[in-house]
Amino acid sequence: MRTTLTIDDDLAKALHEESRRTGRPFKEVVNEAVRRGLMAGAAPAKRPRRFRVHARPCGFRPGIDIKRLNQLVDELEIDHAAVVARRDR
């Protein structure tokens, strides 16, 4: 069947290069590329393996007092508020 088809420049260049490289007619290269593209989409995609995260206890580094973490957060918020206040003056 004869038809008119508009192909993007980069694809046309690649098809022409494949035709020259293999010595096959342009028409044959286009038909094969379209056929391969259609067949690739025909098979349902395989379901990827389920990704699992395995948790492991890491603990805190020596010297970190976990009871004082809230105090550290409070101090960081106060420091941040002071920097913002100075910047806004």
C-alpha positions in Angstrom: 0.0 0.0 0.0 1.3 3.4 -0.9 0.8 6.3 1.5 2.3 9.6 2.5 3.9 9.7 5.9 5.4 12.7 7.7 8.5 11.6 9.8 10.5 13.8 12.1 13.8 14.9 10.8 15.9 13.0 13.4 14.0 9.8 12.7 14.3 10.2 8.9 18.0 10.7 9.3 18.3 7.5 11.4 16.2 5.5 9.0 18.3 6.7 6.0 21.5 5.9 7.9 20.2 2.4 8.7 19.3 1.9 5.0 22.8 2.9 3.8 24.5 0.9 6.5 22.6 -2.3 5.8 22.2 -1.8 2.0 18.5 -2.4 2.3 15.8 -0.2 0.7 14.5 2.7 2.7 10.9 1.2 2.5 12.1 -2.1 4.0 13.9 -0.4 6.9 10.8 1.8 7.7 8.5 -1.2 7.6 10.7 -3.2 9.9 11.1 -0.4 12.3 7.3 0.2 12.5 6.7 -3.5 12.8 9.2 -3.9 15.6 7.7 -0.9 17.4 4.2 -2.2 17.1 5.2 -5.7 18.3 7.1 -4.3 21.3 3.9 -2.7 22.6 1.8 -5.8 22.0 3.1 -7.8 24.9 1.9 -6.8 28.3 4.5 -5.3 30.5 6.0 -7.5 33.1 5.1 -6.6 36.6 8.2 -5.4 38.4 9.4 -7.2 41.4 8.1 -5.8 44.6 10.6 -3.6 46.3 11.0 -4.2 50.0 12.9 -2.2 52.6 14.4 -4.2 55.4 14.7 -2.1 58.5 17.6 -2.6 60.9 18.4 -0.9 64.1 21.1 1.8 63.6 21.0 3.5 67.0 22.6 6.8 67.7 26.2 7.6 67.7 28.0 7.5 71.0 27.6 10.8 72.9 24.1 11.6 71.5 21.6 12.0 74.3 18.3 11.1 72.7 16.5 12.7 75.7 17.9 16.1 74.7 16.9 16.0 71.0 13.7 18.1 71.6 15.9 20.7 73.4 18.2 20.8 70.3 15.2 21.3 68.0 14.0 24.2 70.2 17.5 25.8 70.1 17.7 25.5 66.3 14.2 27.1 65.9 15.2 30.0 68.2 18.5 30.5 66.2 16.5 30.4 62.9 14.0 32.9 64.2 16.8 35.3 65.2 18.4 35.1 61.8 15.1 35.8 60.1 14.4 38.7 62.4 17.9 40.3 61.7 17.4 39.8 58.0 13.9 41.5 58.0 15.2 44.6 59.7 
